């Protein structure tokens, strides 16, 4: 390999590494007074002050909220709905926290469908 090819490969690899780096902190921010803050401790204090103000202020509202009251038990999920949802699940996707993929759930057939129906209706 020639020197120019090696340097081009090295340049591309260096660029790929740089693009994948996460931004871990802020270099500067504006404080409540509008001045730019660059000191890390002062930036943290500014964010703390901002969040405390944001979380503790009361918002005005007119108390005119209307909603229909649902009385009685919730409607149960039906077997046809569970089957339709299982059929719509996308295949070849990454598993979630339980390490389950759509193909595994779909492969359980009627037994798995009944189990999911019982689970859903038990939650409702």
C-alpha distance (Angstrom), angle and dihedral (degrees) to the residues before:
residue distance angle dihedral
X1 . . .
X2 3.75 . .
X3 3.77 123.5 .
X4 3.83 93.0 -111.2
X5 3.82 92.0 53.8
X6 3.82 91.2 49.2
X7 3.79 92.4 48.8
X8 3.82 90.6 48.1
X9 3.83 91.0 51.8
X10 3.81 90.4 47.3
X11 3.82 90.8 49.1
X12 3.82 91.7 50.8
X13 3.82 92.5 47.5
X14 3.81 91.0 48.9
X15 3.81 90.4 50.4
X16 3.82 91.5 49.5
X17 3.81 91.1 51.9
X18 3.81 91.2 48.1
X19 3.83 92.3 50.2
X20 3.80 91.9 52.4
X21 3.80 96.1 52.1
X22 3.79 115.6 113.0
X23 3.76 122.4 -128.8
X24 3.79 102.5 -118.4
X25 3.77 102.9 -177.6
X26 3.74 148.1 -2.9
X27 3.76 122.5 -92.2
X28 3.79 94.1 -157.1
X29 3.78 143.3 -7.8
X30 3.79 138.8 -178.3
X31 3.77 118.4 -101.9
X32 3.80 127.3 -142.1
X33 3.80 89.7 -88.8
X34 3.81 91.0 55.7
X35 3.80 95.2 -110.7
X36 3.81 119.9 131.9
X37 3.81 113.2 -110.0
X38 3.82 120.6 -156.6
X39 3.82 103.1 167.4
X40 3.83 112.1 100.2
X41 3.81 94.5 -137.7
X42 3.80 92.4 48.6
X43 3.83 90.4 47.6
X44 3.81 90.1 53.5
X45 3.80 91.1 47.1
X46 3.80 90.3 49.5
X47 3.82 91.5 51.5
X48 3.81 91.0 46.7
X49 3.81 90.9 51.6
X50 3.81 91.5 47.2
X51 3.82 94.0 49.0
X52 3.81 93.2 46.8
X53 3.82 90.0 51.8
X54 3.80 91.6 45.9
X55 3.80 95.1 48.9
X56 3.81 96.4 43.8
X57 3.79 103.8 46.1
X58 3.76 120.2 103.0
X59 3.79 118.9 -128.4
X60 3.77 122.2 -142.4
X61 3.80 118.6 -120.5
X62 3.78 134.8 163.6
X63 3.84 99.1 -127.2
X64 3.81 89.9 -128.2
X65 3.76 99.6 130.4
X66 3.75 118.8 145.7
X67 3.77 125.9 -171.3
X68 3.76 134.0 158.8
X69 3.78 114.3 -111.2
X70 3.79 115.1 -125.8
X71 3.74 109.8 -146.7
X72 3.75 127.5 -170.4
X73 3.78 129.7 22.6
X74 3.78 121.4 -28.6
X75 3.79 118.9 -103.2
X76 3.78 113.5 -91.3
X77 3.76 121.5 -121.5
X78 3.80 114.3 -108.2
X79 3.80 128.3 -133.8
X80 3.81 92.0 -119.4
X81 3.82 90.7 56.9
X82 3.82 92.4 51.2
X83 3.82 91.0 48.5
X84 3.82 91.2 49.0
X85 3.80 92.1 50.2
X86 3.81 92.3 47.3
X87 3.79 89.6 50.7
X88 3.83 91.5 51.3
X89 3.83 94.1 51.2
X90 3.78 111.4 116.9
X91 3.77 116.5 -118.0
X92 3.80 129.9 -137.6
X93 3.81 94.7 32.8
X94 3.80 127.1 139.1
X95 3.81 115.7 -90.9
X96 3.78 121.3 -107.9
X97 3.80 129.9 -133.0
X98 3.81 92.6 -60.4
X99 3.82 90.7 52.4
X100 3.82 90.1 -122.7
X101 3.78 121.9 141.0
X102 3.79 127.3 -163.3
X103 3.80 92.5 -107.7
X104 3.81 91.0 59.1
X105 3.79 93.0 52.1
X106 3.81 93.0 44.0
X107 3.82 91.2 49.4
X108 3.81 92.2 60.9
X109 3.81 90.5 74.7
X110 3.79 120.7 -169.3
X111 3.82 93.6 -14.6
X112 3.80 92.1 58.2
X113 3.79 92.2 41.6
X114 3.81 90.9 53.7
X115 3.81 90.6 47.1
X116 3.81 91.4 51.8
X117 3.81 90.7 47.0
X118 3.81 90.8 52.0
X119 3.81 90.5 47.1
X120 3.81 93.5 50.4
X121 3.79 93.6 46.2
X122 3.82 90.7 45.8
X123 3.80 90.1 56.6
X124 3.79 93.9 47.3
